Amino acid sequence: MATEFRILGELQVVQAGQTRDLGSLRQRGLLARLLIRAGQPVTTDRLIEELWPEEVPDKARHTLHVYISRVRAVLGDDRDRLKSDTTGYRLRIERDGLDSTRFERLTSEGRAALADDRPEAADDALAAALSLWRGPALVEFADEPFAEAEATRLDQLRLVAQEDRVRAGLALGRHAELLEQLRALTLEQPFREALWEQYMLALYRSGRQAEALQAFGEARVHLADELGIEPGPALKRMEQRVLAQDPELDLAPPRDGVGSPVPVRPRHNLPLQRTTFV
């Protein structure tokens, strides 16, 4: 019976399609600690220090053994995955048995497909990767030091995967479909310049040149007001290319991935004259 472990959202253990009851928050925290260090030995002393950071109870070691027994009971036929020795414990997980490792594998495949100019394959892999997320990583342990670094790392990888999937979608000529998603992402991550650059490109290819320049202005305000910096070279270059109506911005491969590039923006727009306001 294969066991699936999930940390991309609330902690879950799934067996035969059924989500198991993981018990108390401290017991769930024990499992989360073992999952973050899956395949690595974790000493008994370290687990005790992390589970009781303020004051270690007299029977902490005994209580830890009880929690370990309960975790093994949750695993059922897979209880042998949780190994113990004289120093501590180690949780063994099969390939793709943990949703975060599967997510990282799929995102790597998607990025490789983008590098090989295979946007359709990239989109498929990245869509599968992003579908694994059910909320912020390790959400119920967001305030605990043991989870902070891993949760932050995974959340950053999720943002990169979203950007990569947008790249694939733009390469497939799906600029109009991406506008709503990109607007939401720029509101959620206003300092991430790559998202603003993609949003400007999607607007421009949808025949909305003025709005693309307004997006640049909005990004510039966010960066100046909150961080005290100017947009980076890539974002500034996108503004200049939109102003100049760079013909290369109009081109994208057809949806089937074959044939010659096709124009994706209406050609009837008049050139936009640069003004003091712009």
N, C-alpha and C positions, 0 to 999 in steps of 0.2 A: 504494500500500500504506500504510494508515493505521498510524501508530505510536502506541502507548499508553505513557505514562510513569506510573510509580507510585512514590509516596513515602509512602503511608499504610501503613507497615510497612517491610519490607526493600525497598531500591531495586530496581526492575524496569523493563525495557523489553520490551514485548510487541508482536510483529508476526505477523499472521495466526495468532493463537492460540498462538504459540510464544514462550517467554521466552528472550531473548538472553543470551549470556555476556558480562558486562561487564568481565571482566578483574580486575586487581589492585585492592586497596582504595583506593590513591591515584588510580587511574584512575576508579573509581566515585565517589570524592570529588569529582573534577573535574566529572563529570556532575551530581552532586547540587548543586554550587554553581551551575551554569548553570541547573538546573531551579528552584531557589529564586528566582532572578532572571530567570525566563523572560521573554523579550521585551525585556529590558534589556541594554545593553552592559556587559560586565565587562572591565576592562582586564587586559592581560597581567601588569602589575606586581602587581596585586591578587591574581590567581590564583597567581602564584609565591609571594607572601608567605603566602598561606593554605595552599598545599600543602606548603610547607617553612617552618613558623613558627620553628623553632629555628635552623637553619643552611641557607642557600640554597646548593645545590651550584653548582659552576662552570658546568656546562652545563644549568642549570635551564631556560633559555629553549628550548633545543633539546629537552630532555626533555618540556616542556609541548607543543611542536609534535607530538611523537610521540604523546602521549596524545590530543591533539585528532584526529590522523589515525585513531587506533584507535576513538575515539568515532564518528567519521564512518563508519568501516567497520561498526560495530555498527548504525548507522542504515540502511545499505544504500541503497536507492532514495530514502530520505528524508534523505540526507546533506546536502542543500542547506539543511536547516533550521538547521544550525549555520553561521552566517555569521561571517566574519572581516574585519577592516579593519586599518589601521595601528596602532590602539590596543589592540584586543582582540577579544572574541568575543561573539556574541549567539545564543541558542537560541530559535528561533521555534516556537511550539506552537499547534495548532489549538484551537478551542473544545472543551472537554471532553477534550482530548488528555492532560491531566494530572489524575490522580485527585483531587488536593486541590482544584483549581478546580471540578471537577464536584461534589465533596462540598459546597463552599460554595454553589454554585448550587442544589442540591437542598434544602439546609437553609433557604436563603432562601425557596424556594417553600413548604416546609413551614410556616415561621413565618408567611408571608402567609396560608396556608390556615387556620391557627389563628386569626389575627386576623379572618378573614372567617367564622368559625364553621363551618368545613368540616373537621371532625376526621378524617373518612375519607380525604380527599385529603391532609391533613397527614401522617397515619400512613403512607400509601403513599410520599410523597416522602421522609420521614425514614427509613423503613425502607431505601429504596434508597440513601440517603446513607450510612447506617451500615454497610451491607453492603460498602462499598468498603474498609473498614478490615481490615487483615491483621495488625495489631500496632501498637505505638507508632510514631508518625510518625518517619521517618528513623532508625529504631532502631539501625542499625549505626554512626551518626555521633553518637550521644547525648552522647559526651564531647568533641565538637569544637565550639569556639565558633561557627563559621559556621552550624551547624545548630540551636543551642540555642533561639534566639528563635523561629524558625519552627516547630520541633517543639512548643515550649510553647504557641504560639498555636493550632496545629492541635489539640493535645490538649485545650485548653480549649473550643474550638469543638465538639469531639466530645462533651464532657460536656454542653454546652448542648443539643446535638441530642438526646442521650439524655433529658434532662429534658423537652424539647419533645415527644418521642415519647410519654413517659409521660403528659404532659398530654393528648395526643390520645387515648391509650388510656383514661384516666380519663373523658374526655368521652364515649367510646363504651361506657362501662359495663364495661370489662374489668379492673376492680379486682382480682378474684381471680387472674386470669392474670398480673398484674404484681407480685404479692407477692414471688415468688422473685427476680425481677430487681431489684426495689427493695431487698430485703434485701442482695443482693450489692453493689449500688452504695453503700449507706450504709456498709458495711464497708470498701469501697475508698476512699470519699471521706467520711470521718466529719465533716468540717468544712463540708460543703456543705449548708446548712440547707434549701434548696429540696427536696433529695432526702428529707430527714427529713419535711418537711411532706407531700410526696406519699405517702411510706410510711405515715404516720399516717392520711391520708385513705383509702388503699386498705385498711388494716386496719379502720378504722371502718366503711367501706361493706361489708366482708365480715362484719360482725357481731362484730368482735373489738375492742370498745371498750377493755377493760382493757389489751390488748396495744398499742393505739395510744398510751395514756398511758405505758406502760412505754417505748415507743420515744422519747417526748419526754424521759423521764428519762435514757435512754441518751445521747441527743444532748446533753443538758445537761451530763452528766458529761464527755463528750469535749471540749466547748467549754471547760469550766471547767478541767479538768486540763491540757489541752495548750495552750490559748490564753489562759486566764485571763479569759474573757468569758462573759457570759450569752447565752442564745438571743435572737435578734432579735425585733422586734415581730411579724413574720408568723408565726413558729413559735410564739411565745407565744399569739398569737391563735388558732392552730389548736388548741392545748391547751385554751383556754377554750371553744371551740366544741364540741370533743369532750366535755368535761365537761358542758356544757349540753345535749348532744344536739341541737345546732342542726339544725332540719329541713332547712335548705338543703344540709347535707352529705349528706343522703340522696338527693338528686336528681341524675339524670344522664340525658341523652337516650338513647333506645333505640338499639340497634345499627344499625338501618337509617337513623338520622339524621332520621326524620320522626316526627310525632305529638307527644304531650305527654310531658313528663318522667315517668319512672317511678321508684318507690322501688327502691333497690339494696341496702338493708340490712334484715334481719329486724326487724319492728316489735315483737316480743315481748320485747325486752330491757327489764329494769327500769331506771329511772334510776339512775345510779351516784352514790352519795353521796360528796361530797368528804371526805377524811379527812386527818389530819395527815401520814400516810405519803405520800399522793398530793401 
